[in-house]
């Protein structure tokens, strides 16, 4: 009896493979649905079921097939391997599928679009993320979080000029915050607008004097003016805060190029690997949420 069941499962697998080779997905799905009911723990059918869902752009269903099978037979090593491979290779596609479905149902679709943008941003796919943010703002032009994300994405892309407009728009909507002041000061300084940067730093410091970003960019201003001692003092203050990103930014920012040969700076920045793609001082931690 067991041999007969295995033979039937093998025949179903062979049929499904032929259908998939011809791209007859609907027919393959019908055979799979029947076969999986009869042979729920047959590995090849499980994998073909997941594969067919992927080909049908049903990423959530594909993941669910693998998870359900793992729950039924947790000791199956090959199934664990395939689940791990799926999460590593197709995890982002599952997330995007979830975002797509949620966007159509959510009462605030701009929030879902922004979450998708932030996911892409966290993966370093900044240009794609920027397009999503633009789409969120088409729906909600006064969405503060989206304007902030647009500014930060432009910073990540090294487009300091383009970062200014969305950051200033965020300031118009909700006023200045310390985090916004730091990002805006950086954008101004990278374009050589020192006076504008200092004005923003002055305003931001009145809100949160101890924020290490202000000391860091005060150091940049001082370095640009040749005030080495003052620059090093501000840098020491910023580093004493323990902010994890300062040493990496210090290696990457051109503001301090004139001080690279100074032993004091070498001592401050010792032990840090050079990461020239590091641009932003402020992590994304200041979201306000959807507009009411």
C-alpha positions in Angstrom: 0.0 0.0 0.0 2.8 2.4 0.9 4.7 1.6 -2.3 1.5 2.3 -4.3 1.1 5.7 -2.6 4.7 6.6 -3.4 4.2 5.6 -7.0 1.1 7.7 -7.2 2.9 10.7 -5.7 5.8 10.2 -8.2 3.4 10.1 -11.1 1.8 13.4 -9.9 5.3 15.0 -9.6 6.1 13.9 -13.2 2.8 15.3 -14.5 3.3 18.6 -12.6 6.9 19.0 -13.9 5.7 18.6 -17.5 3.0 21.2 -17.0 5.4 23.6 -15.4 7.8 23.1 -18.3 5.1 24.2 -20.7 4.2 27.1 -18.3 0.7 25.7 -17.8 0.5 27.1 -14.3 -3.3 26.8 -13.8 -3.3 23.2 -14.8 -0.3 22.5 -12.6 -2.1 24.2 -9.7 -5.1 21.9 -10.1 -3.0 18.8 -10.1 -1.0 20.0 -7.2 -4.1 20.8 -5.1 -5.4 17.3 -5.5 -2.0 15.6 -5.1 -1.1 17.6 -1.9 -4.3 16.6 -0.2 -3.4 12.9 -0.8 0.3 13.2 -0.1 0.7 16.2 2.3 4.2 15.2 3.4 5.8 14.2 0.1 8.8 16.5 -0.2 8.9 16.9 -4.0 5.2 17.8 -4.0 5.7 20.4 -1.3 8.6 22.0 -3.2 6.7 22.0 -6.4 3.7 23.5 -4.7 5.9 26.4 -3.4 7.6 26.8 -6.7 4.3 27.0 -8.5 3.1 29.7 -6.1 6.3 31.6 -6.8 5.7 31.4 -10.6 2.2 32.7 -10.0 3.6 35.6 -8.1 2.0 34.3 -4.9 5.0 34.7 -2.6 3.0 34.7 0.7 1.3 31.4 -0.3 4.7 29.9 -1.3 6.1 30.8 2.1 3.1 29.4 3.9 3.4 26.1 2.1 7.0 25.7 3.3 6.2 26.8 6.9 3.2 24.5 7.2 5.2 21.6 5.9 8.0 22.3 8.3 5.5 22.3 11.2 4.2 18.9 10.1 7.6 17.3 9.6 10.1 19.5 11.6 12.8 16.8 11.4 13.0 16.9 7.6 16.5 18.5 7.0 16.0 19.1 3.2 12.8 20.9 3.9 14.5 23.1 6.5 17.2 23.8 3.9 14.7 24.8 1.2 12.8 27.1 3.7 16.1 28.8 4.6 17.0 29.2 0.9 13.5 30.7 0.2 13.8 33.2 3.0 17.3 34.2 1.9 16.5 34.5 -1.8 12.8 35.5 -1.9 12.3 37.1 1.5 12.1 40.6 0.0 9.7 39.4 -2.7 7.4 38.1 0.1 7.6 41.5 1.9 6.8 43.3 -1.4 3.9 41.0 -2.0 2.6 41.7 1.5 3.0 45.5 0.9 1.1 45.3 -2.4 -1.8 43.4 -0.8 -1.9 45.6 2.2 -1.8 48.8 0.2 -5.0 47.9 -1.5 -6.8 47.3 1.7 -5.3 49.8 4.2 -7.1 52.9 5.2 -3.9 54.9 4.9 -2.1 53.4 1.8 0.6 56.1 1.9 1.8 54.5 5.2 2.1 51.1 3.5 4.0 52.7 0.5 6.4 54.5 2.9 7.0 51.2 4.8 7.9 49.6 1.5 10.3 52.5 0.7 12.0 52.2 4.1 12.4 48.5 3.5 14.1 49.2 0.2 16.2 51.9 1.8 17.4 49.6 4.6 18.6 47.2 1.9 20.5 50.0 0.2 18.1 50.3 -2.8 17.8 54.0 -2.4 16.7 55.0 -5.9 13.8 52.5 -5.8 12.9 53.7 -2.3 12.9 57.3 -3.5 10.3 56.4 -6.2 8.1 54.9 -3.6 8.3 57.9 -1.3 7.3 60.1 -4.2 4.3 57.9 -4.7 3.4 58.2 -1.0 3.6 62.0 -1.3 1.3 62.0 -4.3 -1.4 60.5 -2.1 -0.5 62.5 1.1 1.3 65.8 0.3 1.5 66.7 4.0 3.0 63.4 5.2 5.9 64.5 7.4 7.5 61.1 7.6 7.6 60.9 3.8 9.2 64.3 3.4 11.9 63.3 6.0 12.5 60.0 4.2 12.8 61.8 0.9 15.5 64.1 2.3 17.4 61.3 3.9 17.3 59.2 0.7 18.7 62.0 -1.2 21.5 62.3 1.4 22.2 58.5 1.0 22.4 59.1 -2.8 24.8 61.9 -2.2 22.5 64.5 -3.7 22.8 67.1 -1.0 21.1 69.8 -3.1 18.0 67.7 -3.6 17.9 66.9 0.1 17.3 70.5 1.2 13.8 70.9 -0.3 12.1 67.9 1.4 13.8 68.6 4.7 12.7 72.3 4.6 9.2 71.1 3.7 9.2 68.8 6.7 10.2 71.8 8.8 7.3 73.8 7.4 4.9 71.1 8.3 5.9 70.3 11.8 8.6 72.7 12.9 12.2 72.1 13.5 13.5 69.0 15.5 17.1 68.2 16.5 17.3 65.4 14.0 16.0 67.5 11.2 18.4 70.3 12.1 21.3 67.9 11.9 20.3 66.5 8.5 19.7 70.0 7.1 23.0 71.4 8.5 24.8 68.5 6.8 23.1 69.2 3.5 24.0 72.8 3.6 27.6 72.2 4.6 28.1 69.7 1.8 27.1 72.4 -0.6 29.3 75.0 1.0 26.5 77.0 2.5 28.2 77.6 5.8 26.1 80.5 7.0 22.8 78.6 6.4 24.2 75.6 8.2 25.2 77.7 11.2 21.7 79.2 11.5 20.2 75.8 11.5 22.7 74.6 14.1 21.9 77.5 16.3 18.2 76.8 16.1 18.6 73.1 16.7 20.9 73.5 19.6 18.3 75.5 21.4 16.0 72.5 21.1 18.5 69.8 22.2 21.9 71.2 23.2 23.4 67.8 24.0 22.7 66.3 20.6 26.1 65.1 19.3 25.3 66.0 15.8 25.6 69.7 16.6 29.1 69.2 18.0 30.1 67.2 15.0 28.9 69.7 12.4 30.3 72.6 14.5 33.6 70.8 14.1 33.1 70.7 10.4 32.5 74.5 10.3 35.5 75.2 12.4 37.7 72.9 10.3 36.6 74.7 7.1 37.7 78.0 8.6 41.1 76.6 9.6 40.2 76.7 13.3 42.0 73.4 14.1 41.9 73.6 17.9 38.2 74.4 18.0 37.4 71.7 15.4 39.2 69.1 17.4 37.5 70.2 20.6 34.1 69.9 19.0 35.0 66.5 17.6 36.1 65.3 21.0 32.8 66.4 22.4 30.9 64.6 19.7 32.9 61.4 20.2 32.5 61.5 24.0 28.7 61.2 23.4 29.3 57.5 22.4 27.3 57.9 19.2 28.2 54.9 17.1 28.1 56.6 13.7 30.5 59.5 14.5 33.8 57.7 14.0 32.6 56.2 10.6 31.4 59.6 9.4 34.7 61.2 10.5 36.5 58.8 8.2 34.3 59.5 5.3 33.4 63.2 5.4 35.6 65.6 3.4 35.2 68.3 6.0 38.2 67.1 7.9 40.6 66.4 5.0 42.8 69.3 6.0 43.2 67.7 9.4 44.1 64.2 8.3 47.8 64.6 9.0 47.2 65.9 12.5 48.1 63.3 15.1 45.2 64.4 17.3 42.7 63.5 14.6 44.5 60.2 13.9 44.1 59.4 17.5 40.4 60.3 17.6 39.6 58.2 14.5 41.8 55.3 15.2 40.5 51.7 14.9 37.7 52.6 12.4 37.5 51.1 9.0 37.1 53.6 6.2 33.5 53.5 4.8 33.2 56.1 2.1 29.5 55.4 1.6 28.5 56.5 5.0 26.6 59.8 4.7 23.9 60.2 7.3 24.4 61.2 11.0 20.9 60.6 12.2 19.3 57.2 12.2 15.6 56.9 11.3 14.1 57.1 14.8 11.9 60.2 14.7 8.8 59.2 12.8 5.5 60.9 13.5 3.1 58.5 11.9 0.2 59.0 9.5 -1.6 62.3 9.2 -4.9 62.4 11.2 
